Amino acid sequence: MIVYLDASALVKRYVAEAGSLEVDALIGEAQAIGTAVVSRAEVAAAFARAARGGLVTRAAVAKAMEAFNADWEHLIRLQLGEPLAARAAALAWEHGLRGYDAVHLASALVWRETLGEAVTVATYDQELRRGAQATGLSSWPTEMP
């Protein structure tokens, strides 16, 4: 299985919360794991937000960030250029997506087209999930928690 992880799924890999064990299992089963380069900023922002909100300690967030940075080079990182940004803009308009969700959807679609194989989008974002399904991508988890 080829898995595209958005930031909402990636965060669960590094911060113990509902869905973390399932994300780890999915990653373990995947033949290839990819994400958009914007995920790097989104994950760091989510970690910082969790620390500011007192959901996790600063030490735990620092450890999570260190682990994420170590894993980053092993992910397939889909680059954002003008053609992908234009496609994301069209998807945002068509599916009512927020900006980064549209970038994630465009990235997953381009990856599928480049590989010529099915790509499963792992996301805990309801709008991105709907967009993935509407464009013929498989979404994971099959049922939202």
N, CA, C and O of each residue as an XYZ file, in Angstrom:
580
protein
N       0.842     -1.173      0.000
C       0.000      0.000      0.000
C       0.893      1.243      0.000
O       1.887      1.304      0.723
N       0.532      2.219     -0.807
C       1.218      3.504     -0.863
C       0.385      4.489     -0.057
O      -0.801      4.678     -0.328
N       1.006      5.112      0.927
C       0.282      5.954      1.882
C       0.780      7.393      1.832
O       1.976      7.663      1.941
N      -0.164      8.298      1.665
C       0.096      9.721      1.764
C      -0.414     10.172      3.127
O      -1.594     10.000      3.432
N       0.457     10.746      3.949
C       0.092     11.218      5.286
C      -0.015     12.736      5.298
O       0.928     13.430      4.919
N      -1.158     13.250      5.730
C      -1.233     14.692      5.952
C      -0.722     14.967      7.364
O      -0.378     14.037      8.093
N      -0.672     16.229      7.747
C      -0.125     16.593      9.052
C      -0.928     16.003     10.207
O      -0.355     15.635     11.231
N      -2.256     15.909     10.053
C      -3.078     15.377     11.151
C      -2.736     13.921     11.442
O      -2.828     13.481     12.588
N      -2.348     13.179     10.431
C      -1.931     11.785     10.635
C      -0.486     11.721     11.114
O      -0.156     10.912     11.982
N       0.367     12.554     10.564
C       1.775     12.558     10.969
C       1.944     12.870     12.451
O       2.754     12.236     13.128
N       1.195     13.833     12.958
C       1.318     14.220     14.361
C       1.079     13.019     15.274
O       1.751     12.864     16.293
N       0.129     12.180     14.908
C      -0.203     11.014     15.733
C       0.950     10.022     15.808
O       0.988      9.192     16.717
N       1.870     10.093     14.891
C       3.053      9.236     14.913
C       3.991      9.624     16.057
O       4.741      8.789     16.562
N       3.944     10.884     16.457
C       4.931     11.404     17.405
C       4.358     11.840     18.744
O       5.100     11.988     19.715
N       3.054     12.047     18.808
C       2.387     12.434     20.049
C       1.308     11.390     20.332
O       0.426     11.166     19.504
N       1.379     10.762     21.486
C       0.415      9.724     21.837
C      -0.965     10.340     22.030
O      -1.188     11.145     22.935
N      -1.880      9.942     21.161
C      -3.267     10.398     21.232
C      -4.121      9.364     20.509
O      -3.596      8.401     19.950
N      -5.417      9.562     20.521
C      -6.316      8.634     19.839
C      -5.879      8.498     18.387
O      -5.714      9.498     17.688
N      -5.694      7.281     17.940
C      -5.301      7.000     16.568
C      -3.813      6.756     16.385
O      -3.393      6.321     15.313
N      -3.004      7.024     17.402
C      -1.556      6.864     17.269
C      -1.144      5.429     16.954
O      -0.310      5.205     16.077
N      -1.712      4.470     17.647
C      -1.356      3.065     17.393
C      -1.748      2.645     15.984
O      -1.028      1.895     15.325
N      -2.888      3.132     15.533
C      -3.357      2.792     14.188
C      -2.457      3.404     13.116
O      -2.177      2.765     12.102
N      -2.004      4.639     13.336
C      -1.091      5.279     12.388
C       0.218      4.503     12.328
O       0.751      4.275     11.242
N       0.744      4.094     13.484
C       1.973      3.301     13.507
C       1.801      2.007     12.724
O       2.692      1.616     11.969
N       0.663      1.339     12.896
C       0.404      0.091     12.170
C       0.314      0.342     10.670
O       0.854     -0.432      9.879
N      -0.361      1.413     10.275
C      -0.482      1.754      8.857
C       0.898      2.002      8.247
O       1.199      1.502      7.163
N       1.716      2.756      8.927
C       3.065      3.041      8.439
C       3.865      1.750      8.313
O       4.629      1.575      7.364
N       3.688      0.857      9.265
C       4.388     -0.424      9.220
C       3.994     -1.286      8.035
O       4.800     -2.084      7.555
N       2.779     -1.139      7.561
C       2.275     -1.921      6.430
C       2.577     -1.281      5.079
O       2.509     -1.951      4.049
N       2.905     -0.002      5.072
C       3.045      0.746      3.827
C       4.304      0.351      3.052
O       5.355      0.082      3.635
N       4.168      0.323      1.731
C       5.316      0.109      0.849
C       6.072      1.412      0.636
O       7.293      1.414      0.473
N       5.342      2.511      0.636
C       5.925      3.842      0.467
C       5.094      4.826      1.271
O       3.874      4.697      1.367
N       5.778      5.818      1.852
C       5.103      6.820      2.674
C       5.535      8.195      2.176
O       6.726      8.491      2.073
N       4.547      9.022      1.870
C       4.859     10.354      1.383
C       3.994     11.415      2.023
O       2.972     11.124      2.643
N       4.428     12.654      1.858
C       3.686     13.814      2.345
C       4.168     15.047      1.583
O       5.212     15.009      0.932
N       3.426     16.112      1.662
C       3.844     17.375      1.050
C       4.866     18.053      1.942
O       4.854     17.873      3.160
N       5.750     18.830      1.339
C       6.771     19.523      2.127
C       6.158     20.476      3.149
O       6.790     20.767      4.165
N       4.946     20.968      2.906
C       4.303     21.869      3.874
C       4.006     21.159      5.190
O       3.791     21.814      6.211
N       3.993     19.823      5.177
C       3.746     19.076      6.418
C       4.799     19.368      7.465
O       4.522     19.307      8.663
N       5.999     19.683      7.026
C       7.054     19.974      8.002
C       6.670     21.154      8.884
O       6.822     21.095     10.104
N       6.180     22.213      8.281
C       5.751     23.386      9.044
C       4.472     23.101      9.820
O       4.331     23.537     10.962
N       3.541     22.374      9.211
C       2.272     22.078      9.887
C       2.485     21.231     11.135
O       1.871     21.489     12.170
N       3.350     20.223     11.048
C       3.605     19.357     12.203
C       4.288     20.152     13.308
O       3.910     20.038     14.474
N       5.283     20.952     12.960
C       5.962     21.781     13.972
C       4.971     22.724     14.641
O       5.017     22.912     15.856
N       4.073     23.319     13.852
C       3.065     24.228     14.410
C       2.114     23.479     15.347
O       1.735     24.002     16.395
N       1.732     22.265     14.973
C       0.843     21.470     15.833
C       1.531     21.118     17.144
O       0.908     21.158     18.205
N       2.815     20.771     17.075
C       3.564     20.481     18.299
C       3.620     21.720     19.195
O       3.383     21.628     20.400
N       3.930     22.867     18.613
C       4.019     24.107     19.391
C       2.675     24.457     20.017
O       2.618     24.877     21.173
N       1.599     24.289     19.265
C       0.252     24.577     19.763
C      -0.090     23.660     20.942
O      -0.679     24.100     21.929
N       0.287     22.380     20.826
C       0.018     21.425     21.910
C       0.779     21.814     23.177
O       0.250     21.706     24.283
N       2.009     22.261     23.013
C       2.802     22.675     24.175
C       2.227     23.947     24.795
O       2.102     24.040     26.016
N       1.874     24.930     23.955
C       1.292     26.178     24.479
C      -0.012     25.922     25.208
O      -0.311     26.569     26.211
N      -0.780     24.985     24.704
C      -2.072     24.677     25.311
C      -1.972     23.770     26.524
O      -2.981     23.480     27.167
N      -0.768     23.320     26.845
C      -0.574     22.464     28.008
C      -1.026     21.029     27.796
O      -1.178     20.281     28.761
N      -1.242     20.636     26.552
C      -1.667     19.263     26.271
C      -0.519     18.279     26.438
O      -0.733     17.116     26.782
N       0.693     18.748     26.195
C       1.903     17.946     26.394
C       2.975     18.859     26.969
O       2.901     20.082     26.843
N       3.960     18.258     27.594
C       5.044     19.056     28.168
C       5.976     19.536     27.061
O       6.024     18.952     25.978
N       6.703     20.587     27.340
C       7.685     21.091     26.364
C       8.747     20.030     26.099
O       9.233     19.903     24.975
N       9.106     19.270     27.129
C      10.111     18.212     26.948
C       9.581     17.130     26.000
O      10.317     16.636     25.146
N       8.314     16.768     26.150
C       7.715     15.759     25.265
C       7.642     16.269     23.832
O       7.885     15.519     22.887
N       7.311     17.534     23.675
C       7.237     18.128     22.334
C       8.625     18.188     21.711
O       8.782     17.913     20.522
N       9.628     18.542     22.500
C      10.996     18.592     21.977
C      11.432     17.206     21.509
O      12.077     17.073     20.468
N      11.084     16.187     22.267
C      11.418     14.808     21.888
C      10.660     14.409     20.612
O      11.229     13.778     19.722
N       9.379     14.779     20.527
C       8.577     14.483     19.339
C       9.164     15.182     18.120
O       9.252     14.585     17.048
N       9.567     16.439     18.273
C      10.138     17.201     17.162
C      11.449     16.571     16.709
O      11.720     16.495     15.511
N      12.249     16.129     17.644
C      13.516     15.476     17.314
C      13.264     14.189     16.513
O      13.939     13.930     15.517
N      12.302     13.401     16.950
C      11.973     12.157     16.235
C      11.418     12.457     14.842
O      11.773     11.790     13.871
N      10.551     13.458     14.752
C       9.993     13.846     13.457
C      11.099     14.300     12.509
O      11.132     13.880     11.353
N      11.993     15.141     12.983
C      13.102     15.621     12.145
C      13.990     14.472     11.684
O      14.474     14.484     10.552
N      14.211     13.487     12.538
C      15.022     12.327     12.160
C      14.325     11.493     11.080
O      14.985     10.947     10.196
N      13.010     11.394     11.150
C      12.255     10.603     10.167
C      12.021     11.357      8.859
O      11.790     10.733      7.823
N      12.077     12.686      8.891
C      11.716     13.514      7.742
C      12.456     13.085      6.468
O      11.848     12.984      5.402
N      13.743     12.836      6.575
C      14.526     12.494      5.389
C      14.127     11.153      4.784
O      14.466     10.869      3.635
N      13.420     10.334      5.534
C      13.011      9.022      5.035
C      11.637      9.044      4.375
O      11.227      8.060      3.759
N      10.933     10.151      4.500
C       9.631     10.288      3.849
C       9.829     10.739      2.406
O      10.788     11.446      2.097
N       8.938     10.335      1.543
C       8.905     10.889      0.203
C       8.232     12.240      0.342
O       7.073     12.324      0.750
N       8.955     13.296      0.004
C       8.475     14.657      0.212
C       8.074     15.249     -1.136
O       8.917     15.488     -2.000
N       6.785     15.478     -1.298
C       6.261     16.012     -2.544
C       6.408     17.524     -2.531
O       5.939     18.205     -1.619
N       7.067     18.031     -3.556
C       7.433     19.440     -3.627
C       6.273     20.301     -4.105
O       5.434     19.865     -4.894
N       6.245     21.520     -3.615
C       5.219     22.481     -4.000
C       5.816     23.484     -4.977
O       6.664     24.301     -4.616
N       5.358     23.405     -6.221
C       5.759     24.367     -7.250
C       4.502     24.987     -7.834
O       3.392     24.701     -7.385
N       4.678     25.827     -8.824
C       3.543     26.533     -9.420
C       2.462     25.596     -9.968
O       1.284     25.843     -9.713
N       2.804     24.521    -10.716
C       1.745     23.648    -11.232
C       0.917     23.000    -10.111
O      -0.305     22.903    -10.215
N       1.590     22.561     -9.044
C       0.856     21.940     -7.937
C       0.034     22.984     -7.189
O      -1.086     22.703     -6.765
N       0.581     24.181     -7.027
C      -0.165     25.253     -6.354
C      -1.415     25.619     -7.153
O      -2.473     25.865     -6.575
N      -1.295     25.656     -8.474
C      -2.462     25.951     -9.317
C      -3.508     24.851     -9.193
O      -4.706     25.129     -9.132
N      -3.060     23.620     -9.158
C      -4.008     22.510     -8.996
C      -4.662     22.584     -7.625
O      -5.865     22.356     -7.499
N      -3.884     22.900     -6.601
C      -4.434     23.035     -5.251
C      -5.484     24.141     -5.200
O      -6.517     23.997     -4.546
N      -5.215     25.238     -5.891
C      -6.182     26.341     -5.927
C      -7.500     25.885     -6.539
O      -8.574     26.200     -6.027
N      -7.410     25.142     -7.636
C      -8.630     24.636     -8.286
C      -9.366     23.663     -7.370
O     -10.595     23.691     -7.296
N      -8.625     22.805     -6.673
C      -9.253     21.846     -5.752
C      -9.881     22.561     -4.557
O     -10.949     22.168     -4.089
N      -9.220     23.610     -4.063
C      -9.774     24.379     -2.938
C     -11.123     24.955     -3.328
O     -12.086     24.893     -2.563
N     -11.181     25.517     -4.528
C     -12.424     26.112     -5.013
C     -13.490     25.044     -5.223
O     -14.629     25.190     -4.779
N     -13.109     23.978     -5.900
C     -14.074     22.925     -6.255
C     -14.633     22.191     -5.039
O     -15.815     21.850     -5.009
N     -13.791     21.948     -4.042
C     -14.204     21.123     -2.901
C     -14.337     21.907     -1.597
O     -14.601     21.317     -0.549
N     -14.160     23.209     -1.645
C     -14.304     24.024     -0.439
C     -13.264     23.715      0.619
O     -13.578     23.677      1.809
N     -12.013     23.491      0.192
C     -10.951     23.106      1.119
C     -10.159     24.314      1.608
O     -10.059     25.326      0.915
N      -9.596     24.195      2.811
C      -8.620     25.170      3.288
C      -7.355     25.011      2.443
O      -7.167     23.989      1.783
N      -6.499     26.018      2.468
C      -5.314     26.047      1.614
C      -4.420     24.824      1.716
O      -4.139     24.169      0.713
N      -3.968     24.513      2.934
C      -3.046     23.377      3.059
C      -3.741     22.050      2.782
O      -3.103     21.114      2.301
N      -5.027     21.950      3.074
C      -5.742     20.722      2.733
C      -5.772     20.537      1.220
O      -5.636     19.418      0.724
N      -5.949     21.624      0.496
C      -5.937     21.555     -0.965
C      -4.550     21.167     -1.475
O      -4.436     20.429     -2.453
N      -3.500     21.656     -0.824
C      -2.141     21.273     -1.200
C      -1.927     19.786     -0.954
O      -1.328     19.100     -1.782
N      -2.409     19.286      0.171
C      -2.288     17.851      0.452
C      -3.029     17.026     -0.601
O      -2.502     16.031     -1.098
N      -4.235     17.437     -0.935
C      -5.011     16.691     -1.926
C      -4.328     16.733     -3.289
O      -4.218     15.703     -3.954
N      -3.875     17.893     -3.708
C      -3.175     18.003     -4.993
C      -1.911     17.142     -4.997
O      -1.610     16.486     -5.994
N      -1.178     17.143     -3.895
C       0.050     16.347     -3.794
C      -0.246     14.859     -3.925
O       0.453     14.145     -4.645
N      -1.271     14.395     -3.237
C      -1.639     12.979     -3.308
C      -2.084     12.597     -4.718
O      -1.748     11.519     -5.208
N      -2.831     13.473     -5.362
C      -3.283     13.192     -6.723
C      -2.119     13.151     -7.708
O      -2.056     12.263     -8.558
N      -1.210     14.094     -7.599
C      -0.038     14.104     -8.477
C       0.823     12.873     -8.237
O       1.344     12.282     -9.183
N       0.972     12.491     -6.987
C       1.766     11.291     -6.659
C       1.129     10.065     -7.302
O       1.823      9.239     -7.894
N      -0.192      9.946     -7.184
C      -0.895      8.812     -7.805
C      -0.672      8.803     -9.319
O      -0.388      7.758     -9.903
N      -0.801      9.952     -9.937
C      -0.626     10.040    -11.396
C       0.809      9.713    -11.806
O       1.034      9.066    -12.829
N       1.764     10.156    -11.018
C       3.174      9.903    -11.311
C       3.503      8.424    -11.184
O       4.207      7.863    -12.024
N       2.991      7.794    -10.128
C       3.266      6.376     -9.879
C       2.428      5.448    -10.754
O       2.853      4.343    -11.093
N       1.234      5.910    -11.113
C       0.310      5.042    -11.834
C      -0.239      3.940    -10.942
O      -0.638      2.881    -11.427
N      -0.258      4.190     -9.648
C      -0.747      3.226     -8.662
C      -1.675      3.927     -7.679
O      -1.667      5.152     -7.558
N      -2.472      3.131     -6.982
C      -3.393      3.669     -5.983
C      -2.605      4.285     -4.820
O      -1.567      3.769     -4.405
N      -3.128      5.395     -4.313
C      -2.559      6.061     -3.147
C      -3.670      6.221     -2.122
O      -4.768      6.674     -2.445
N      -3.375      5.848     -0.894
C      -4.318      6.012      0.205
C      -3.941      7.249      0.995
O      -2.792      7.397      1.413
N      -4.903      8.141      1.204
C      -4.670      9.367      1.962
C      -5.049      9.114      3.417
O      -6.207      8.845      3.734
N      -4.052      9.204      4.295
C      -4.290      9.068      5.730
C      -4.491     10.463      6.301
O      -3.579     11.290      6.277
N      -5.685     10.719      6.814
C      -6.012     12.032      7.357
C      -7.085     11.907      8.427
O      -7.939     11.022      8.372
N      -7.029     12.794      9.387
C      -8.074     12.905     10.404
C      -8.844     14.201     10.203
O      -9.549     14.655     11.105
N      -8.713     14.789      9.040
C      -9.397     16.018      8.676
C     -10.593     15.655      7.799
O     -10.421     15.077      6.726
N     -11.775     15.981      8.240
C     -13.004     15.575      7.556
C     -13.111     16.161      6.144
O     -13.520     15.461      5.218
N     -12.749     17.431      5.971
C     -12.863     18.052      4.648
C     -11.880     17.438      3.659
O     -12.237     17.170      2.511
N     -10.640     17.213      4.099
C      -9.657     16.580      3.218
C     -10.095     15.162      2.878
O      -9.931     14.710      1.744
N     -10.643     14.473      3.843
C     -11.142     13.114      3.611
C     -12.209     13.126      2.517
O     -12.169     12.304      1.601
N     -13.158     14.052      2.609
C     -14.215     14.145      1.586
C     -13.629     14.481      0.215
O     -14.044     13.918     -0.798
N     -12.672     15.392      0.189
C     -12.027     15.750     -1.070
C     -11.293     14.575     -1.688
O     -11.353     14.366     -2.900
N     -10.597     13.804     -0.857
C      -9.884     12.618     -1.346
C     -10.869     11.628     -1.968
O     -10.641     11.114     -3.063
N     -11.940     11.374     -1.269
C     -12.934     10.422     -1.778
C     -13.589     10.930     -3.056
O     -13.839     10.149     -3.974
N     -13.869     12.226     -3.126
C     -14.520     12.799     -4.304
C     -13.628     12.739     -5.538
O     -14.125     12.738     -6.664
N     -12.315     12.690     -5.333
C     -11.384     12.654     -6.464
C     -10.868     11.245     -6.751
O      -9.945     11.068     -7.546
N     -11.460     10.252     -6.107
C     -11.116      8.864     -6.400
C      -9.959      8.292     -5.609
O      -9.483      7.199     -5.916
N      -9.499      9.004     -4.601
C      -8.450      8.469     -3.740
C      -9.084      7.689     -2.593
O     -10.171      8.028     -2.127
N      -8.407      6.657     -2.151
C      -8.843      5.951     -0.949
C      -8.475      6.807      0.251
O      -7.459      7.502      0.240
N      -9.299      6.755      1.281
C      -8.971      7.500      2.505
C      -8.873      6.523      3.669
O      -9.479      5.452      3.673
N      -8.097      6.931      4.641
C      -7.855      6.137      5.848
C      -7.834      7.101      7.011
O      -7.296      8.199      6.863
N      -8.377      6.762      8.141
C      -9.040      5.506      8.489
C     -10.388      5.373      7.795
O     -10.975      6.358      7.347
N     -10.858      4.157      7.717
C     -12.121      3.932      7.013
C     -13.290      4.580      7.737
O     -14.260      4.995      7.103
N     -13.206      4.670      9.053
C     -14.208      5.373      9.851
C     -13.511      6.388     10.719
O     -12.523      6.077     11.384
N     -14.022      7.601     10.715
C     -13.404      8.648     11.533
C     -13.744      8.423     13.003
O     -14.877      8.077     13.336
N     -12.752      8.621     13.888
C     -13.010      8.448     15.325
C     -13.904      9.541     15.862
O     -14.222      9.550     17.051
